[in-house]
Amino acid sequence: MKLAADLGLCQGHQECLAEAPELFGFDEDSYQVVVRVPEPSEQQLPAARAAVKYCPAFALTLED
């Protein structure tokens, strides 16, 4: 699975950090998400799915 962020959509809500702090970071200068783990492990997938689901800007994707 591949985790990605569309920086054109990211609005800096940081919900992804609340759901999966081990997968995401935050760039204070650009006020946007940083995907730290683009290929989450099986154990990290539930957190990745939650981050995608709860992103209010729909800026995150998780694809096969």
C-alpha positions in Angstrom: 0.0 0.0 0.0 1.2 3.5 -0.9 0.3 6.5 1.3 0.3 9.9 -0.3 -0.7 13.5 0.4 -2.0 16.0 -2.2 -0.3 19.2 -1.0 -2.6 21.2 -3.2 -5.5 20.1 -1.0 -3.9 20.0 2.4 -5.2 22.8 4.6 -3.0 22.1 7.7 -5.7 20.7 10.0 -3.2 18.1 11.3 -5.9 15.4 11.8 -3.5 13.0 10.2 -1.0 13.6 13.0 -3.7 12.9 15.6 -4.6 9.6 13.9 -1.1 8.4 12.9 1.8 10.4 14.3 4.3 7.7 13.4 3.3 8.1 9.7 3.1 11.9 9.3 5.0 15.0 10.1 4.1 18.6 9.7 6.0 21.4 7.9 5.5 24.6 9.9 6.9 26.7 7.1 4.5 25.5 4.4 1.8 24.6 7.0 1.3 21.2 5.2 1.5 17.5 6.0 4.7 15.5 5.4 4.3 11.8 4.7 7.2 10.2 6.7 6.2 6.6 5.9 5.0 6.3 2.3 4.6 2.5 2.5 3.1 1.7 5.9 3.5 -1.8 7.3 0.5 -4.1 7.9 0.5 -3.0 11.6 0.4 0.7 10.5 -2.4 0.2 8.0 -5.3 0.8 10.5 -3.8 4.1 11.5 -3.2 5.1 7.9 -6.8 4.3 6.9 -8.0 6.4 9.9 -5.9 9.3 8.8 -7.2 9.1 5.3 -10.8 8.8 6.5 -10.7 11.7 8.9 -8.8 14.2 6.8 -11.2 17.1 6.4 -9.6 18.3 3.2 -9.6 14.8 1.6 -5.8 15.4 0.9 -4.7 11.8 1.8 -4.8 8.6 -0.3 -3.9 5.0 0.4 -3.6 2.9 -2.8 -2.6 -0.6 -3.7 
